Amino acid sequence: MSNFATPLQAPEGIILPPVEPFDLNTTTTVKGYDFANGVDFDALFQSFKTVGFQATNFALAVEELNAMVRVV
């Protein structure tokens, strides 16, 4: 008997949340910043949203920090 769960069952006592189907129509195209026009740091940080997983989360954190600064 294997200790690994199949996609349809989990080990006894483990409750898994429902899995949402992956929709290719809602994904973001991965692309980086275009340095051909020089460096605009605001645009560079905005481009992090589409660079990759860690950069996307960094960009979301920057947005949250900027929102908190605007409130103060």
C-alpha positions in Angstrom: 0.0 0.0 0.0 1.3 3.4 -0.9 1.4 6.5 1.4 0.7 8.8 -1.6 -2.8 10.1 -2.3 -4.3 9.6 -5.7 -6.0 12.7 -7.3 -9.4 11.4 -6.1 -8.6 10.4 -2.5 -6.6 11.6 0.4 -5.1 9.6 3.3 -7.7 8.8 6.0 -8.4 11.7 8.3 -7.1 14.3 5.8 -9.6 16.7 4.3 -8.6 18.4 1.1 -10.2 21.6 -0.2 -12.0 21.3 -3.5 -9.8 22.0 -6.5 -10.8 24.6 -9.1 -10.3 23.7 -12.7 -7.5 25.5 -14.4 -8.8 28.0 -17.0 -6.2 29.0 -19.6 -8.4 31.9 -20.7 -7.7 33.7 -17.3 -3.9 33.3 -17.2 -1.5 36.2 -17.5 1.1 36.2 -20.2 4.6 36.0 -18.7 6.8 38.8 -20.0 9.5 41.0 -18.5 10.4 44.6 -18.5 11.5 46.2 -21.8 14.8 48.0 -21.0 15.1 49.4 -24.5 13.3 52.6 -23.3 15.6 53.1 -20.4 14.8 52.5 -16.7 11.5 53.7 -15.2 11.5 52.1 -11.7 7.7 52.4 -11.3 7.1 50.6 -14.6 9.8 48.1 -13.7 8.1 47.2 -10.5 4.7 47.1 -12.3 6.3 44.6 -14.8 7.0 42.2 -11.9 3.3 41.2 -12.1 4.0 39.3 -15.3 7.6 38.1 -14.7 6.9 34.9 -12.7 5.5 33.6 -9.4 7.9 35.2 -6.9 8.1 38.5 -8.8 4.3 38.6 -9.1 3.9 38.2 -5.3 6.6 40.8 -4.8 4.7 43.2 -7.0 1.5 42.6 -5.1 3.3 43.3 -1.9 4.6 46.5 -3.3 1.1 47.5 -4.3 -0.2 46.7 -0.8 2.6 48.8 0.8 1.9 51.7 -1.5 -1.8 51.5 -0.6 -0.9 51.6 3.1 1.4 54.6 2.7 -1.4 56.5 0.8 -3.8 55.9 3.7 -1.5 57.4 6.3 
